[in-house]
């Protein structure tokens, strides 16, 4: 799978997790990127920004976390914003 496809899948997983959490918005993506994955942080960031346009992931900060898997490129976790509480 190429970089754009992986970025699209990361956004899809983030959306699934956000939906499960009942989140209004995803505020951060925590992504593992191995040293031998073949991608730079800049290119992954750009592809994730493109893939998230028009979704609740758009505008989320992207944090790259250390990994022992040299070929990793995967979503580890997300930070979310809860929807506002409803008032009666």
N, C-alpha and C positions, 0 to 999 in steps of 0.2 A: 504494500500500500504506500502511496507517495504522501508527501508532507501535507498537502491540502486535504487528502482523505483522512489522514490521522487527526488533523485539526478538527475536521467536521465531526468525527467520531467522539473526540474529547468533548466538544460542545454538546453533542447529543447526550452523552453520559451525564454531563453537568446539569442539563435540563431535566433528565430523569430523576437525578438526586434532588434537585430543587423542588420538583413536583411532589416527590415523596415527602419532603420536609414541609410542604405547604408554604414555600418561600415566595416572596414577592419579587425578589431580585437576587442574582448571584453577584456578590461583591468581590470575590477573589477566587482564582483557580490556583491550585497547588499542583505543579506538574513535575514529574521526574523526567530528566533529560540526561541520558548517559553520555559520557565523553566520546563514545564510538557510535552514537546513534546516526551520525551523518548529517545532523542539522545544527544550525546555530540558534542561540536564544533569540536573536533578532528575527530570523526567518520564521521560527515557530510563533513568536509573538505576533508577527504580521499576519500569518495564516489564521491564528486563533481570532484575531480582531476581525478579519474578513468573515470567518465562519459564524461569528456571533452576532453580526449585524442584524438588527430587527428582532432580537430575542432578549429575554431577561438576563442573558449573560453579557450582552453588549456593555462595554465600559468596565468590566471586571478587571481588577488588578491581576497580573500574572506573576506568580512566584515560582521560581525554579528551585526545587529541593534536591539535596544530595541523594545519590543512589549508588548502590554497589553494583548494579546491573549496567554494564557499559553500553548496552544497546537500547536501553529503556527510553521510551517516549510515551508516557501515560499519565492520566489524571490520578492524583492521589486523594485529594479532597477538595471541597469547596467551602467558602464562607458565604452565608446568605443573609439577606435582610428579610425579616418577617413582615407580613402584610400588616397594615394598621388595624388596630382592634376596632371592631364595630361597636358603635354606641346605639342604644335603643331609643 
